Amino acid sequence: MDSRTGKKIRLGRLLSPATGRTVVVAASHGVMSGPPAGLRTAAQMRSVFGELGAADGVMVTPGMLPLLEDFYVGRGRPAPVLHLDWKNHGRRIYTPGTDGRSEGVLAQLATLEEVAAAGIDAVMTYLYIGQRDSRLERDEIERNARIVRDAAKAGIGVIIEPRSALESEGREHLSTDVLSLYCRISADIGADVVKVVWNGSVDDFTPVVESCPAPVLVAGGPGGDDALATLRLAHDSIAAGAAGVMFGRRVFRAERPAAILEGLRDIVHEGLSVEQAAARL
Ligand SMILES: O=C(CO)COP(=O)(O)O
């Protein structure tokens, strides 16, 4: 008996063992950017979570897990995913033009032993790369490699989301080459799953997925309340070869999160078109 089995069982709850596909909801934005619209109060969180039962996994922070733990209890419930790190927020906290402007200083919020004890199936960690100070970049690579090793020992799945430390300056962080580089580094460090921002089109995203041997999930971004645009993004993600989506604001800020989630499942798991999924909303 060893931790490889634990990881297999846990990842099998998150990604369909038959197809490798998944629909995950991210609901951990508070630790990055303060009170999130749609999830500001405990009552709002409980109400939104009441609509997320159809997700394959739902990501929360360590501090919110006790508040929401009942959501995960029971047969067929979504897999608990933990947002493992805090990160600085370049634009908000630092004065532009100072050295602190680069994002990419991170702190790990829990040990992998604590994560395993809490019943978590997978953790998500950022990998901030491209800092001006290469020591920060080295620290980030080491931090992620350590998380991967600790998670392997604890039998926990690891989702790495690579981000450019200079993206708030509008650098080339969405080019196909840069995303391919970042995703591939994440997979080579040992991510079980790579989550990444969408770069605009099926043609531009397909090479990113093709050159990343780990399954790729697409993040939603701010979006709006345009349900059709959310379904289209999911459809394009699958068309580009992604294993699924990991959407946050597009789901929890929606008027009817449960309906959006059903639409996402129709597309990711059932192969429906945007129009077919929208007709069932
Ligand atoms: O996983 C996510 C944030 O960690 C995705 O969230 P958004 O879809 O709101 O960008």
PDBQT file of the ligand as one rigid body, heavy atoms in Angstrom, charges set to zero:
ROOT
HETATM    1  O1  LIG A 301      -9.202  29.039 -10.525  1.00  0.00    +0.000 OA
HETATM    2  C1  LIG A 301      -9.435  30.228 -10.628  1.00  0.00    +0.000 C 
HETATM    3  C2  LIG A 301      -8.840  31.207  -9.706  1.00  0.00    +0.000 C 
HETATM    4  O2  LIG A 301      -7.923  30.564  -8.872  1.00  0.00    +0.000 OA
HETATM    5  C3  LIG A 301     -10.299  30.665 -11.729  1.00  0.00    +0.000 C 
HETATM    6  O3  LIG A 301     -11.073  31.725 -11.339  1.00  0.00    +0.000 OA
HETATM    7  P1  LIG A 301     -11.769  32.651 -12.445  1.00  0.00    +0.000 P 
HETATM    8  O4  LIG A 301     -12.513  31.740 -13.367  1.00  0.00    +0.000 OA
HETATM    9  O5  LIG A 301     -12.649  33.568 -11.673  1.00  0.00    +0.000 OA
HETATM   10  O6  LIG A 301     -10.651  33.354 -13.175  1.00  0.00    +0.000 OA
ENDROOT
TORSDOF 0
